[in-house]
Amino acid sequence: MDRFKKISPREIAENPFSLIGDDWGLVTAGGRDSFNTMTVSWGGVGILWGKPVVYAFIRPQRYTYGFLEREERFSLSFYPEEYRKALALCGSKSGRDVDKVAATGLIPAFTEDNVPYFEQAKLVLICKKLYAQDLNEQSVIDSEAVLPNYKGDDWHRMYVGEITSVLRV
Ligand SMILES: Cc1cc2nc3c(=O)[nH]c(=O)nc-3n(C[C@H](O)[C@H](O)[C@H](O)COP(=O)(O)O)c2cc1C
């Protein structure tokens, strides 16, 4: 963890629209024995219930989903542009079929309480699950905007995670 220093969520200077939407991030969950990571470009950061939070939206067929369900904590981490290929791989292959660590060269790192992320990150948000809920058709207000994303009936599960620590290079 020595590359990193701890900052508070309010010190994050990045624009969240470009950080999440354009640069992409990795949602990583599990423990030292087994964990999985996947690329995300939908989600957000903000304040809820008086706490700094991330919002992540994960489809149930992702291998990472099982790890997120099992664990109390997860990380959302961001990488320099040179890792675009690694993130593309983590967003197109499943950990069920591919060893993503071997395939990308990402080096696993763990917080003191064993939350996984990767050494090459430039920014790591360590999160504790506060709330999860499956999106559903009954709640849709703008069908034109939303329904085309769910032709496979694979509604995302929304996770609200409290940002409990932030590591940055
Ligand atoms: C740029 C990009 C963004 C993605 N964003 C999400 C997302 O927000 N939620 C999601 O469920 N899948 C998203 N995916 C798809 C998963 O990353 C992809 O299905 C991945 O292979 C799942 O890996 P896993 O089965 O090992 O968990 C995204 C993929 C890419 C390339």
The ligand as an ORCA input file, in Angstrom:
! r2SCAN-3c Opt
* xyz 0 1
  C     -16.337     -0.136    -20.745
  C     -17.169     -1.220    -20.106
  C     -18.064     -0.880    -19.111
  C     -18.856     -1.852    -18.476
  N     -19.719     -1.465    -17.485
  C     -20.478     -2.407    -16.866
  C     -21.351     -2.045    -15.782
  O     -21.414     -0.890    -15.331
  N     -22.125     -3.034    -15.228
  C     -22.086     -4.343    -15.671
  O     -22.813     -5.200    -15.144
  N     -21.237     -4.705    -16.685
  C     -20.428     -3.780    -17.271
  N     -19.551     -4.145    -18.259
  C     -19.447     -5.556    -18.656
  C     -18.554     -6.396    -17.731
  O     -17.367     -5.710    -17.406
  C     -18.206     -7.708    -18.478
  O     -19.384     -8.436    -18.738
  C     -17.170     -8.543    -17.746
  O     -16.658     -9.472    -18.674
  C     -17.747     -9.294    -16.542
  O     -16.729    -10.059    -15.993
  P     -16.976    -11.207    -14.917
  O     -17.934    -12.226    -15.517
  O     -15.608    -11.773    -14.690
  O     -17.560    -10.553    -13.697
  C     -18.756     -3.198    -18.887
  C     -17.835     -3.538    -19.904
  C     -17.039     -2.568    -20.495
  C     -16.045     -2.951    -21.557
*
